């Protein structure tokens, strides 16, 4: 199974260690179209629709507890208005092979009743790892 991650599930972050580390077979750099934001008082980003480049990792897993990741992302099911993130099938460009892959991506749910755009800070680089390490 492959997943695309752009925030706290990336290698080097705490959720990678909890949910992915032991099952990662391969990690490749990838990018998608969108806009990346830091969320006030949170240690993870929000991906919104957009035409800019967002960097992340395509991770091939030997085993995956997707239900645990869904729970961590506050994903309760398709079209659930209380989702913090929705799963959206997106085109991901594999930067190592040049291929386009279609994978589910956690996209921030702007229709959630708790959503407030004022809590977001735009990340121009589109790279959470670079943003957190600067």
C-alpha atoms as one frame of an Amber mdcrd trajectory, in Angstrom:
protein
   0.000   0.000   0.000   1.157   3.541  -0.764   0.244   6.776   0.949   1.189
  10.412   0.375   2.001  12.496   3.443   2.929  16.172   3.703   2.857  17.009
   7.430   3.357  15.266  10.760   3.325  11.832   9.087   6.518  12.683   7.161
   9.779  11.047   8.140  11.369  12.862  11.070   8.092  13.883  12.717   6.335
  12.353  15.706   3.380  10.811  13.850   5.746   9.080  11.424   7.347   7.358
  14.403   3.957   6.325  15.810   2.067   5.263  12.672   4.535   4.557   9.872
   8.161   3.956  10.896   7.996   0.208  11.521   6.031  -0.485   8.327   7.795
   1.798   5.835   9.391  -0.155   2.992  10.226   2.781   0.745  10.068   6.575
   0.996  10.132   8.708  -2.143   9.757  12.446  -2.539   6.557  13.637  -4.156
   4.479  16.715  -4.761   0.859  17.637  -5.289  -1.109  20.731  -6.199  -2.627
  22.650  -3.306  -1.868  25.291  -0.688  -0.250  24.480   2.637  -0.983  26.289
   5.892   0.213  26.122   9.479  -2.680  25.883  11.943  -2.560  28.147  14.997
  -1.636  26.204  18.158  -1.235  22.908  16.247   1.841  20.898  15.319   0.450
  19.796  11.966  -0.488  21.591   8.742  -3.633  22.034   6.679  -3.688  21.258
   2.973  -6.295  23.198   1.011  -7.187  23.175  -2.665  -4.934  25.262  -4.861
  -2.578  25.251  -7.805   0.689  25.647  -5.934   3.194  22.901  -5.211   3.057
  21.074  -1.889   5.963  18.783  -1.099   5.701  15.500   0.728   6.581  11.834
   0.701   5.149   8.826  -1.069   5.536   6.001   1.407   5.212   2.348   0.476
   4.051   0.373   3.493   4.340  -3.346   4.102   1.419  -3.154   6.508  -0.839
  -0.269   7.403  -3.405   0.384  10.092  -5.328   2.950   8.073  -8.083   3.099
  10.696  -5.584   4.408  13.267  -4.329   7.038  10.829  -7.918   8.017   9.991
  -8.628   8.412  13.699  -5.497  10.522  14.214  -6.563  12.741  11.274 -10.091
  13.027  12.727 -11.529  11.381   9.627 -14.852   9.765  10.532 -16.013   8.712
   7.081 -16.750  10.023   3.635 -18.654  13.332   3.602 -18.884  13.470   7.402
 -19.181  17.194   8.260 -17.212  16.647  11.482 -14.097  15.404   9.669 -11.099
  17.580  10.371  -9.622  16.134   7.174 -11.300  14.492   4.190  -9.628  11.826
   2.088  -9.349  12.963  -1.513  -7.939  10.931  -4.411  -5.275  13.178  -5.941
  -2.528  13.100  -8.546   0.870  12.906  -6.900   4.027  13.462  -8.902   6.759
  11.060  -7.838   9.886  13.227  -7.980  12.164  10.209  -8.184  10.474   8.425
 -11.093   8.602  11.305 -12.743   5.426   9.215 -12.709   2.013  10.485 -11.652
   0.323   8.309  -9.040  -3.251   8.548  -7.752  -3.353   8.260  -3.970  -5.673
   9.331  -1.178  -4.548  12.501   0.561  -5.872  14.029   3.787  -7.212  17.472
   2.799  -8.344  19.938   5.461 -12.132  20.121   5.712 -13.191  23.748   5.325
 -16.858  22.828   5.878 -16.178  21.562   9.412 -18.098  23.732  11.914 -14.838
  24.457  13.791 -12.981  25.684  10.686 -11.703  29.259  10.921  -9.523  30.593
   8.105  -8.069  33.173  10.516  -6.292  30.317  12.342  -4.239  29.498   9.231
  -0.857  30.885   8.218   0.174  30.345   4.610   3.410  28.398   4.013   4.830
  29.795   0.734   7.380  26.984   0.275   4.654  24.327   0.400   7.027  22.255
   2.522   6.087  21.504   6.146   9.503  20.018   6.925  11.311  23.121   5.672
   8.856  25.371   7.523   9.305  23.545  10.843  13.091  23.389  10.517  13.546
  27.085   9.725
